[in-house]
Amino acid sequence: MAAFFMLQGRYTQGAIKNLMAKPEDRSKAAAAVAKACGGTLLQYYMSLGKYDFMAVMEFPNVEAATACSMAVAAGGHVSDMTTTKLLTPEEAMKAMALANSAAPSLPLPKGK
């Protein structure tokens, strides 16, 4: 079953200097690395704030998503890579139902 992931990262100072000197659409590079890991790039955005970019990708499994994140981080032009598993509304609702049935099995802390 395919899964969705959000990959975020920060460009290094050198990468930003290169992008300023020669602007480039980095979504093409993101699509290529996703494909090399068996995935598909769905959305790519440059962003303001903590991260410089955000990509939403679809992968066949968590290992493929992890490989993609590691490949990007190993390139040396990105730091602070973060990979987040995204849930569809249906997946989230299944998790909520399971949590509801599992919650009573957790004893409350006894305290002092």
N, C-alpha and C positions, 0 to 999 in steps of 0.2 A: 504494500500500500504506500503510495507516494506521500511525502510529508513536506510541509512548508517551513522554511527557515528565514530569519532575518539576519543578515550579516552586516555588521557595522565596523568601521575602523577609522583611524586617523592617518592622514598622509604625513610622512616625515617632512622635515624642513626641505630636504633636497628634492623630494617629489613635488612639493608645492612650487619650489623655484622652477623646476622643469615645466610644470603645467602653466605657470605664468609666462615663461619664455616661449612656449609652444603649446597653446591650448589644444586640448584633445578630449574627445568623447570617451570617457573611461568605461561606459557601459559596454562597449565592444569587448574590452579586456575582461570585464566581469562575465559576459556571456560566454566567452571562450573558455575560461577556467571552470565555469559551471558545467559546460558541455563535456570538458575533459574528465570531469568527475562523475559523469552520468546524469547531470542535472540540467535544469533550464532556468535561465534568468527570466523572472516575470516583471520586475520593476527595478529601476536603479535611480537613485537621487543623490545629488550632492546636497549636503545639509550644513546648517549653521548650528553651533552649540558644541557639545562634547565631542561629537563625531563629525568627520568630514564627508562621509558617504554612508548610504544605507542601501542595501540590495535585498529584495525578496526573491528567493529562489525555491524551486521545487526539486527534491531529490528522491530517489527510490528508497533511501534508508538513512539512518543517522550516520553510518560510516561514510557514506558519500559526502554528506554535508560537512562532516569533520575533516575529511580529506581536502575539501575545497577551502575551508577556513585555514587549515594548516598550510596549504599551497600559497595562499595569498600572504599569510604572515611570514612565510619563509622567503618571500621575494625581497624583503629588506626595505621596501618603500612604504610599508604600512605598519603602524603600531596600534596597540590597544584593540586588537581584533576581538569582537564579541559576536558570538553565534547564539541565536535565540530560536528555540523550537516554537513555531506558531501553531495554534489550534484553530481548527474550523469551528463554527458555532456548534456543529453536531458533536465533534470531539469534546469540546468543553462541556456540553450538556451530559455526555456519558460520564465524564470525570466528576461532574457535580453529583450525579446520581450515585456513583460508586462511593464518593466521599460521604454522602449522606448515610449510606448503609454501613460504612466503615467507622464513622465517627463514634458510635456508641461503644465500640470495642476498645477505645482509648480511655484508660482510667484517668481521672483528674488527679493533679498533684495533691498529696496529703497535707503539705505544708508542715509547720512546726507542731 
